[in-house]
């Protein structure tokens, strides 16, 4: 395991192809190195809470993406990152209600026209989905704010931690845990492949973790910009630059011919993805 800790994802895949014994050793290593229950326990209080969340995930078939998915498959830690959950259009209410009832979270309004309570927000979101209207915050729409065309709405939840300052409101508590339920235009995967850049195109299902561009993301620490809109775009790029990623806005022939961004048909789970089964 000490040796495997220093191996990149590509090196681990190559090692696993050498013989049956090494493949089993690599699989055993990944089973505990990519510990999704430990990652989720931070947000749900215990390993039992993490498993309950994964049961919910299997039921509603939503995915976890963003920094949590990247840090899991990259075997690193981003200690202050939120949990981003991408759900089908009609599942935001059920998942949000579970966070309130079972995980102790409180709803925090994020947009000016969504209402002040969870039920008001759900009612507003349902109407907006039916009428194809955007959530808004002052002069910005959800697409402007979130920088993704496949996102229809975001429901924000938070709860205090042992380090919280109880003298300030939850919205000002810098130690709070935050979960965002992101309502997709269609399927959750549609939102993932519509992200602003490729280093974010990783996601966790209830039993697997996927990286759509593993060579670029995990080996070369590069990212290709695919959607450069949104008021938070520059901030997002700066965040990933600080994490060691080089942001590309154009490609050369060596990239598109046989490199990390080779042209051609792609699908989730194809030979260019890295897919790891979770324990």
PEVENJO-V914137 format. One record per backbone hydrogen bond with DSSP energy under -0.5 kcal/mol. NH is the residue of the N-H (numbers start at 1). CO is the residue of the C=O. Records with the same first field share a line. If there is no record, write none. Layout:
NH->CO / CO
//
This chain:
5->1
6->3
7->4
12->8
13->9
14->10
15->11
16->12
17->13 / 14
18->15
19->15
23->19
24->20
25->21
26->22
27->23
28->24
29->25
30->26
31->27
32->28 / 29
33->29
34->30
35->33
36->34
39->35
40->36
41->37
42->38 / 39
43->40
44->40
45->41
50->46
51->47
52->48
53->49
54->50
55->51
56->52
57->53
58->54
59->55
60->56
61->57
62->57
63->86
64->204
65->84
66->200
68->65
70->66
71->67
72->68
73->69
74->70
75->71 / 72
76->71
79->77
81->78
83->178
84->65 / 82
85->83 / 180
86->63
87->85 / 182
89->186
91->88
95->91
96->92
97->93
98->94
99->95
100->96
101->97
102->98
103->98 / 99
104->100
105->99
106->158
108->156
112->136
113->136
114->111
121->117
122->118
123->119
124->120
125->121
126->122
127->123
128->124
129->125
130->126
131->127
132->128
133->128
135->152
137->140
140->137
142->135
145->141
146->142
147->143
151->148
152->183
153->183
155->181
156->108 / 154
157->179
158->106
159->177
164->161
166->164
168->165
172->169
173->170
174->172
176->173
177->159
179->157
180->83
181->155 / 179
182->85 / 180
183->153 / 181
184->87 / 182
185->150
190->187
191->187 / 188
192->188
193->189
194->191
195->192
198->224
200->197
201->198
202->200
203->210
204->64
205->208
209->276
210->203
211->274
212->201
214->211 / 272
217->213
218->214
219->214 / 215
220->215
222->216
223->246
225->223 / 248
226->196
227->196
231->144
232->144
233->230
236->232
237->233
238->234
239->235
240->236
241->237
242->238
243->239
244->241
245->240
246->221
247->245
248->223 / 246
255->252
256->252
257->253
258->254
259->255
261->255
262->259
263->256
270->267
273->270
274->211
275->273
276->209
278->207
//
